Structure formats: C-alpha cells, structure tokens
Amino acid sequence: MHLSLFALLLLASGCQVLAQSKRKCSSSEFICTDGQCVPSEKRCDGNFDCNDGSDENCCDQNSNSGKEFVIGFMANYDGQADLYLFMTSPKSLNYTVRAPRQSVTQTGFLQANTLVSVQLNASLKMPHGVSDRGILITANEEMTVYGLNQEKYTTDAFLALPTYIQGLEYVVPSYTEADSSAN
C-alpha cells in the first residue's frame, strides 16, 4: 500500500485530520469531529464549544497522550509471539484493555510517573488479512501507550495514537503477504 504525502501530512499534524476537501466550515472556523463548525478562536480556550468536545482535544500539538486507544498487533513472523503494552502517565490512573470480539479484558492501576507492562495473549496477533482482533484501551486520565510484538528473530514496536487524533478517516500502512509460490 502506498502512503500519500497528503496522508503523511494528516498523520503528522495530529489534531486537524479531516481533509480540507471535506470541510463544510469557513476558513475562520474549526471543524469539530462531529462536523459542527465553531469559530477558530474558541479552539483550545478551555471551554467545550463543540458538542462532542473535540475543540479542546489535542491542544498540545505534540501530544500522543489520550484516554482511549484502538490498536491491533499485525502479523509479524510465523513463530510464537509475545505481545506487550507499555503505558505511562504523569497522573495515577485506572486502565482497561479489552479485545471485545475475543472476550479478553484486563484492568489495572498505573501509578503516576511509572511504566506498566501488560502482557497480552498471543492469540490477539492479527492473522494476515482482515481480522476481528482489535484492542480497545481506555483510562480515566490521559496516558501514553506503546506496543511491542516480540518473536524469535524479529521484533515490531509502535506508538499508539489516541482515538481523538485519528479522526474519521484512517490510513493503515502495511505490507502484503509474501507469495509462497514464487521462486
């Protein structure tokens, strides 16, 4: 899959991820996640002006912290995977890790300014192709989440982006499965 420069810019900007061509607001307005338009000067003013509160999301442009994340562990190598989540926050919080379609739920407490590691069942690794093994991570305070997929001879890692950064359109860079019939 090719990742366009436009998609990279959307990912890099983080907060305003709706495509300009789909904007229904004027250039002096901020478009809320739900499509509502509010004056740009009301963005990041400490008051929720959007019905969904999205005008106060991501006010720190460098933030990758959030209260909700939706992630997946891509197929790595065909060996036995060790899947881990690493979470940290400047505030103490309670978190929940759920894989609803796989009937998996883990809850825990994260002490402020520490790192917690949560090992997940290897069955949550996505097979090649479409899968129902998505993972929902929620917390009562903002946190940062990293994922690690470790197998013999290979390791993949990622920084999870909170759902408020993801917006309404998604680009998933990935690879195609190798053709085993090729010589």
C-alpha positions in Angstrom: 0.0 0.0 0.0 1.3 3.4 -0.9 1.1 6.2 1.7 0.4 9.5 0.0 2.2 12.7 1.1 -1.3 14.1 2.0 -1.9 11.2 4.3 1.5 11.7 5.9 0.7 15.4 6.5 -2.6 14.4 8.1 -0.8 12.0 10.4 1.9 14.5 11.2 -0.5 17.3 12.0 -2.3 15.1 14.5 -5.2 17.2 15.6 -6.9 18.6 12.5 -7.2 15.3 10.5 -10.3 16.0 8.4 -9.4 16.6 4.7 -9.8 20.2 3.5 -11.9 19.0 0.6 -14.5 17.6 3.0 -14.6 20.8 5.1 -18.0 22.4 5.3 -16.8 25.2 7.6 -15.4 28.6 6.6 -11.7 29.2 6.8 -12.2 31.1 10.0 -13.9 28.2 11.7 -12.7 25.0 13.3 -14.5 21.8 12.3 -15.4 19.6 15.2 -15.1 15.8 14.9 -18.9 15.5 14.6 -18.9 18.1 11.7 -20.1 21.1 13.8 -18.4 24.4 13.0 -17.2 26.8 15.8 -15.2 30.0 15.5 -11.4 29.2 15.3 -10.7 31.5 18.3 -12.7 29.2 20.5 -10.3 26.3 19.8 -8.2 25.4 22.9 -9.8 28.1 25.1 -10.6 25.8 28.0 -14.4 25.7 27.1 -16.1 22.9 25.3 -17.7 24.7 22.3 -18.1 21.6 20.1 -21.0 19.3 21.1 -18.5 16.4 21.2 -15.8 18.4 23.0 -13.3 18.0 20.1 -12.3 21.7 20.1 -10.4 21.0 23.4 -8.7 17.8 22.2 -5.1 17.8 21.2 -4.4 21.4 22.3 -0.8 20.4 22.9 0.2 19.8 19.3 3.0 17.4 20.4 0.7 15.2 22.5 0.3 11.5 21.8 -1.5 11.0 25.2 -5.1 10.2 25.4 -7.8 8.3 27.4 -8.9 6.0 24.5 -6.9 4.0 22.0 -7.9 1.4 19.4 -4.9 -0.8 18.3 -4.0 -4.1 16.7 -0.9 -6.2 16.6 -0.1 -7.0 13.0 1.2 -10.4 11.9 5.0 -10.5 12.4 6.8 -13.7 11.8 5.0 -17.1 11.9 6.5 -18.0 15.3 5.1 -17.7 18.8 4.5 -14.0 19.6 5.0 -12.2 22.9 2.6 -9.2 22.8 3.1 -6.3 25.3 1.6 -3.0 26.0 3.6 -0.3 27.9 1.7 2.5 29.4 2.9 5.6 31.3 1.3 8.8 32.6 2.2 11.8 34.8 -1.0 11.1 36.7 -2.2 7.9 38.5 -5.0 6.2 36.7 -7.1 3.1 36.2 -6.9 1.4 32.8 -8.8 -1.2 30.9 -7.5 -3.3 28.0 -10.3 -5.0 26.1 -10.5 -7.2 23.0 -14.3 -7.4 22.7 -14.5 -9.9 19.9 -12.0 -12.2 21.7 -13.7 -12.0 25.2 -10.5 -10.6 26.7 -10.5 -7.9 29.4 -7.6 -6.8 31.7 -7.8 -3.9 34.2 -5.2 -2.3 36.3 -3.8 0.7 38.1 -0.9 2.8 36.9 1.0 4.8 39.5 2.0 8.4 38.3 5.3 8.7 36.6 5.9 4.9 36.3 5.7 2.5 33.4 3.4 -0.5 33.5 3.9 -3.5 31.2 0.9 -5.7 30.3 1.4 -9.0 28.5 -1.4 -10.0 26.1 -2.4 -13.3 24.9 -0.6 -14.2 21.6 -4.0 -15.1 20.1 -4.6 -11.3 19.8 -2.0 -11.1 17.0 -3.8 -10.5 13.7 -3.5 -13.1 11.1 -2.7 -12.0 7.5 -5.9 -10.3 6.1 -9.0 -8.8 7.8 -9.4 -9.7 11.5 -11.7 -9.0 14.5 -8.8 -8.9 17.0 -8.9 -5.2 17.6 -7.9 -4.0 21.1 -9.6 -1.1 23.0 -7.6 0.6 25.7 -9.3 3.1 28.0 -8.3 5.1 31.1 -9.7 7.7 33.4 -6.7 10.0 32.8 -4.5 10.7 29.8 -1.7 8.3 29.2 0.8 7.2 26.5 0.7 3.7 25.1 3.4 1.7 23.2 3.0 -1.8 21.8 5.6 -4.5 21.3 5.3 -7.7 19.2 8.4 -9.8 20.0 9.2 -13.1 18.3 12.3 -15.1 17.8 14.5 -13.3 15.2 12.2 -10.3 14.9 10.6 -7.5 17.0 8.0 -4.9 16.0 7.1 -1.9 18.1 4.7 1.1 17.7 3.4 4.2 19.4 -0.4 4.1 19.8 -2.3 7.2 18.8 -5.3 8.2 20.8 -8.7 8.0 19.0 -9.2 11.8 19.1 -6.1 12.2 16.9 -7.3 9.5 14.5 -10.3 11.5 13.2 -12.8 10.0 10.9 -10.5 8.7 8.1 -7.8 6.1 8.5 -4.7 5.1 6.6 -3.1 1.8 7.6 0.4 1.4 6.2 1.0 -2.4 5.8 2.5 -4.9 3.6 1.1 -7.8 1.5 1.8 -11.3 2.5 4.7 -12.9 0.6 3.8 -15.1 -2.3 5.0 -18.5 -1.2 4.6 -19.9 -4.8 7.2 -17.5 -6.2 10.7 -19.0 -6.9 
